[in-house]
C-alpha cells in the first residue's frame, strides 16, 4: 500500500506540474501578446511623430468673406514649397461656414534630393474658387473665375509659416480680370484664341551660381503644376553662352477647373541648395499674355 500511495502522489505531482506549466504558457501568450501589441503601437506612434517633425508647414488662411460659398463647388489650394508641389481640393460641404477664415495646412518634407528648407526661402500658394461650371461663368459674365495668389518667404522651419489669401486688400484677381477684359477686343497675331495649349518658358540665370550641380524648375497655371529636375546643370551650362538654364512647359488650356484665359496668373520657381545665398528656392510670377507663342519668365 505504501508503494501505491507514493505512486499516486507522484502522479498528482506530475499533473500539478503540467497544469502549472500550461497556465504559465497561457499567461505569457495572453498578456505577453498584449505587451508586444502595445509596444508595436508605441513604435508606430513614435514613427508618426518623427515623420511629422520632418515636415515643413505653410498655413494658408483663406478669407471666406470674399468667397461665393453658395455657387462654389470646391476650393483648390496649390503651392510650391521647398522644391515640392502640394495641392488640396476642399469641398464646400467640408467648410465650417460659421467661421470667417479657412485654415489649410500645406505640408512638405524639410529636406529632399534638391533642397533643404531654410529661411528665407521663397514659396507661393494660390487658391481657386471652383464654381459648378467655370467656363460658363467666363462665357456669360465676361469674368475670370475668382482666385488669389500670394508669395512669401519661409519665416519658420519648425513651426508653421502663415500666408493670407482672398484678403480685402489683394489686387491679384483684379489685375488679371482687367487684363482679360482689355485683351478680348485687341487683335494680336500672337494671341490665338483657338489654341488648345499654353506654353510657359522659364529661365534660370546662373551667372552668379555657375557651380550649381542640380536644379529643379517648376511652373504653375490654373491650379496645374509641371516641373523638371535638371540632373547635370554643369553639362547644360557648358552648351550655353548666356549661363541660363531654360525649360518650356506646355499646358492644356482645358484644365479640370476651367479653361486657361488671358490674364490668368502663372508662377515659376527654381530650387537648389546651390542657389544659396540668398535662397534655396526663388519664385516669380506673371500674367498669361500669349497663346501662340511662349509666355517667358525669369524665375530668379
Secondary structure by P-SEA (a helix, b strand, c coil): caaaaaaaaaaaaaaaaaaaaaaaaaaaaaaaaaaaaaaaaaaaaaaaaaaaaabbbbbbbbcccccccccccbbbbbbbcccbbbbbbbbcccccccccbbbbbbbbbcccccccccccccbbbbbbbccccaaaaaaaccccccbbbbbbccccccbbbbbbccccccaaaaaaaaaaaaacccccccccccccbbbbbbbbbcccccccccbbbbbbcccbbbbbbbccaaaaaaaccccbbbbbbbbccccccccccccbbbbbbbbcccccccccbbbbcccccccccccccccc
